């Protein structure tokens, strides 16, 4: 298959300049991340300031956003592998646009309740499952294998910058126009993302329409699970990702409540703090490829996964000079997570066959994202029972525990991650051939 925009390799120009389709994907993704970061500040503040939600309700709001990964994550991967990815992404963007625009409308009409926010978060989460799965499977069709590391670095780096802008402006938007009205910004970003995806010219070739027997969906899901958890590298990254996200979301679900009620900060200061701490994500995007080239992709991945352990400084946050502890801890998380995601994303795109990448991505996301609602509930429950500062100590302690899962995996024995699965050894005549990847 000819890869769009990647046939000429003579000029060492940026991927953004020589690949039109990647440029549109990059623009839409960056805009969407900006809107998502505004929402991550505005939505909890809607619940806390307008609806006087409890700590547990704020955690529940985060949990239902990620719950669809548990409910439909696996079949979504099989469905996405059957369909052209671009229309799936367009439908998801359109749905999210309408849902987020409905929140300020409901506030104006006096219909906004915690229940309304929960249902909206659940439906937006469902749209996100389909968009993210289709996005992951589409990217290798737009970018040549030798450009995938650069592509992932640019995507994650710009997304981090957009998140910084979103955190900062999110707090000020809430102060200027109100928490609910600030969500109009997020609705507008989904409109931009929709238009960018619409302008992607690449069309995936239609394969032969094969009749599917009863139970075909179940078999396709099992194939994705077998390929993911049967491979030592994919299994290690997936289990590590699930454990890390459990800890990350457990503390992040109560972080705004902690800063408002324990540290007594305003919305604008919270946005500024998250902006400053999020600079680590940009630094991580720049550092990922460079450190991986110097010490090896496997070793760099281990380093980046251990770095967020410095988040143990966050519960020490106080007003005044104590805010520096928050910045250091938060920067370490964003640096390590973004850099680690660049390496692991590039690894999966090069290592996994394209025809099953949607199922493998969904199988990994089922565990990676499926632990997020559980983490949010744990964070909310601990914050309600023990107080947010104590709950932060307990939940953040899960980050070094998650990193140890990679340390005791085969990844630690190598300098670089493999770029292709091992070739199965030949079997004696008459014995069944092992399944091929």
N, C-alpha and C positions, 0 to 999 in steps of 0.2 A: 504494500500500500504506500502511495506517495504521501508524505507528511506535509501538510500545508505550511508554506512559508519557510521550509528548511532545506530546500534543494541546493541552494547556493551557500557555500561555506568559505568563499574567498575573502570576504571583507570581515574583519573582526569587529563588527558592529554589535551593539546591544541587541539581545533577543527582542526587546520591545520595538526596536526600529525595523528589524527585518522580518518579523512575523506578525502580520496584521491580526490574525485570529487570536493569537496569544495576547496581543495588546488589548483587544476588546474584553477577553476573559479577565485579564489583570485589572482593567478599569472597573468592571462590574464587581469583581471580588473585593477590591480595595474599598469601593463605595459601600458595599454591603457590610464590611467589617466596621466601617465608621458608624453606620447606623446601629449595628449590633452593640457597639460599645456605648453609644448614647443610651440605648435601651437598658443596658446592664446597670447604668446609674439611675435612669429615670423610672424604670418600672418598680424597683424596690421602694424608691422615694414616693411614688404614687401610692403604694400600699401602706407605707409608714406614715406619711404626712397627710394624705387625703382620707384614707380609710382606717387609719389607726390600727393597722394589722399588728398581731403579736409576732414575736421572733419566730415561732414555729410556722406561722402562716407565710412569712417571708421565705423561709426555707422551703415550704411546700410549693410556693410559686415557682421557685427555681427548679424544684424536682419535676413538676409536670411538664416543664419545657423540654426536658430530656427524656421523659417517660416513653415517648414514641419509639426511641431506639430499642427499648425492650419489647414493645408491643408489636412493631412491624419492621424492625431493622433487618431481620433475616429475609423475609419474603421480599422486601424492597430491593435487596441486592439481586435476587433472582429476576424480579420484574425489570429492573434497570438493564440487566444483561440481555433481555429480550427486546428492548425498545431503543430507538434512537435517543441519545442522551440529551440533546439540545431541547427538544420539545418538553421533556420532563422538567428541565431547569426553568423553562419559561412558565410553565403551569405553576411551579412552586413559587416563583417570584411574584406572580400575579396574586396568588392566594395570600401570601404574607403581606403584600401591599394593602389589600382590602382589610385584613384582620387588624393591622396596626392602626390604620386610619379610623377604625371603628372605636378605639379606646377614647380619644378625645371627644368623638361624637357622642358616645355614651355618657361621658362626664357632663357635657353641655345639657343633655336631656335629663340629667339626674338619675341615670340608670346604672351608673358604675358601681359595682360591688366587688368584693373579693371573689365571689363565684364567677363573675363575668371575666375578671382577669385570669382566673385559673383555666377557664374554657378557652380563652384566646391563646394563652400560653401553650396549651395542649395542641391546638390546631396549628399554630405557628411551628411548634416542634415537629409536627407531622410533615409539614412542607419542607422543613430543614432536612429531614431524613432523606427525602427524595432528591433535593437539590444537591446535598453534599455527596451522596452516593453517585449520582450522575456526573457531578463535577470531577470527582476523583477518577472515574472511568474514562471521561472525555479527554482529560489533559494529555495522556500519552499519545492520543491520536493527533493532537495539534502540535506537539513538540517532539523533535527527534531525540532518540535516546541520549546522544552526546550533549544535548541542551537541557536535559531534564533537571540536572543539579542547579544550573543557572535559573531556570524557570521557577523551581521551587523556592530558591533563595529570594528571587524578586517578589514572588507572591507573598511569602511569609514576611519579608522585610517591609513591604508596602502596607501589608495588613497590620503590622505592628505600629507603623507610623499613623495609620488611620485610626487605630484604637487609641493611641495617645491623644489625637485631636478630638476623638469622640468623648473620652473621659473628661478632658478639660472643658470642652464646650458643653458637654452634657450637664455638668454641675451648674454652669452659668445659665444655660437654657432653662433649667428648672427654676432658677431664681428669677429669671427675666419674664418667662411666659407661663410658668406653672409646669408641674410634673407631667400632667396629661397632655398638654399642648406640645410639650417637647417631643412626644412620640410621633408627631407629624413629620419630624425630620427623618425618622426611621422609615416611615412609609414612603417618603420621597426617594430614599436611597434604593429601595426595592424597585421603584420605577426606573431609576438609572440602570440598575443591574439588568432589568428586563430588556431595556433597549440595547444594552451592550451585548447580551447573549443573542438577541435577535439579529444583530449585525455579523455574527460569526458565519463565515461562508462555508466552512468545512461541513460536508455531509457524510455521515458514515454510510458505507455501502450496505444495501439491504441484502441480508443473507437469505438463503432458501427458507421458505416458510414450512417447517416440518410439523406434522401433526403431533400433538403432545398427548400421551396417554394419561389415564387417570393416575394421579400421584406424582406427575412429573415435577411439580413445584417442590414437593418434599424432597425428591431426589436431587434437584438442583441445589437446594439449601444444604443438604447433607454433603454434597460435593464441596461447597464453599467452606463448610466447617472442617471437613477432612483435610483439605489443602492447607487451611490456616493452622489448625492445631496439630496436624501431623508433621509439620515442618519445624525443626528446632529453633530456627531464627524467627520465623513469623510467630511461633507460639510464645517465645520469650518476650518479644516486643508487645504482643497483644496482652499478655498477662500483666506485664509491667505497666502498660498504659491504663488498664482497668484499675489497678491498685492505686496508681498515681492520681487518676481522675477522681477516685473515691475520696482521697485525702484533700485534693485541691478544691473540689466542690463543697466538701464538708466545711472548710474554713471560709471559702469565698461566699457561701450562701448567707453567712452572718457577718461578713466583714463590714458592710455598710451600716448595719445595726450597731456593731461595735464602735465604729468611728463616730456615729451620731450620739449614742446613748452613754457610752463609756468615756470616750475622749472628748465629747462635746464639740464636734467640729461642724461648721456650716456646709451646705451643699457645694458651694464654690471651692472651699478648701479641700473637700473630699475629692472633687474632680481634679484639682491641681496636684494633689498627692498621687493619685492614680496615674496622672499624666507623667509626672516625674519618675515614678517607679516603673512605668511602662517603657521608658527609654531603653531598659535592658533588652526588650524584644528586638529593637532596631539593631542594637549592638550584637545580639545573638545572631541575627540574620547575616550581618557582615562577617561574623567570626566563623560561622558554621563551615563553609567550604574551605576557608583558609586553614583552620585548625585541622580539619579532616585531611587535607592534602599534606599537612606537615607531619601529623602523628598517626594517620590512618582513620578510616571511617568508624571502625569498631571502637577504637580507643576514645575517639572524640565523642561518640554516642554515650559511652560510659561516663565521661567527664560531665557532659551536659545534663545527664539524668541525675547526677549526684549534687549538682550546684543548687537546685531549689531547696536543699536542706537548710540553707541560710534563712529561709522564711521563719525559722524558729525565733528570729528577732522581732517579728511582727507583734506578738502578744505583749512585748515590753513597751509598746508605743505609748507615749504620753504627750500632752501639749508642750509646745515650745521645742527645745532641743531634742526631746524624745521622738519627734517626728522623723528624725534622721534614721532611726532604727527601722521605721516602717519603709522608708525609701530603699534602704539596703536590702531588706528582706524581700520586698516586692520586686525590686530589680532583678534579684537572683532568680526568682521564679520565672519572670517573663523572659530573661536571657536564656535560661536552661531549657524551658519548654519550647520556645521558638526554634532555637538551634537544633535541639533534638528532633523536633518535627520535620525540619528540612532534611536531615539525614535519613530518618526513617521513611519519609514519603518518597524520596528519591530511590531508596533501596527497594520499596515495594513495587514502584513503577518499572524498575529495571528487572527485578527478580521474578515477577509474576506474569504469566501469559495474559495478553490483553483480553482474550475472549472470556476469561473468568475473573478479571480484575474487580468487576462490580461485586461479585459474590464474596471474593476474598476481603475486599474493603468493608463490605457490610458485616461479614462475620467478625472481623476485628473490631469494627465500630459497635457491634452488638455488646461486646464486653467492655470496650473502652468507654463508650457513652452510656451503656446500660448501668454502669456503677454510679453515674452522676446523680440521678434522682435519689438513689439510696444515700449517697454522700450528703446531698442537700437535706434530706430528712434527718440524717444523723446529726448534722450540724445544727439544724433548727431545734431538734429535741435536746441536744446537749446544752445549747445556748439558753433554752427555756429553763432547764433544770439546774444548771450549774453557773449560769452567767456567761456572757460572751467571751470574756478574757480567759477564763478557765477552759471553755470549749475550744478556743483557738489553740491553746497549748496541746490539748489532746489530739485534735484533728491534724494539725501541722506535723506532729510526730510521725504521721503515716507516710510522709514524703521520703525520708531516708529509708524507711522500711520497704517502700516500693522500689527504690533504686537498687536495693540489695538483690532483688529478683533478677535483674540483668547481670549483676556482678557474678552470680552463681550459675550463669547460663553459658553455652558454648561461645558466646560473643567475646567473653573475656580472654579466650585463648587465641584470638586472632588480631592482627593489626588492622585488616580491612574486612568489611562485610562482603560476602560473595555477590556477584552480579547475575548469577544464574543458578537454578537448583542443581544439585548433584545428579549425574546420570546414573540411573539404577544399574546395579551390577547384574551381569547375565545370570540367569537361573538355569539349573540343570534341566535337560530335556525331559518333558513330561510334567514339570511343575508349573503352576500358574505364574504368568508374568505379573510382577507387581504393577499397581496402577501408576501410570506415567503422568507427570505434571506438564 
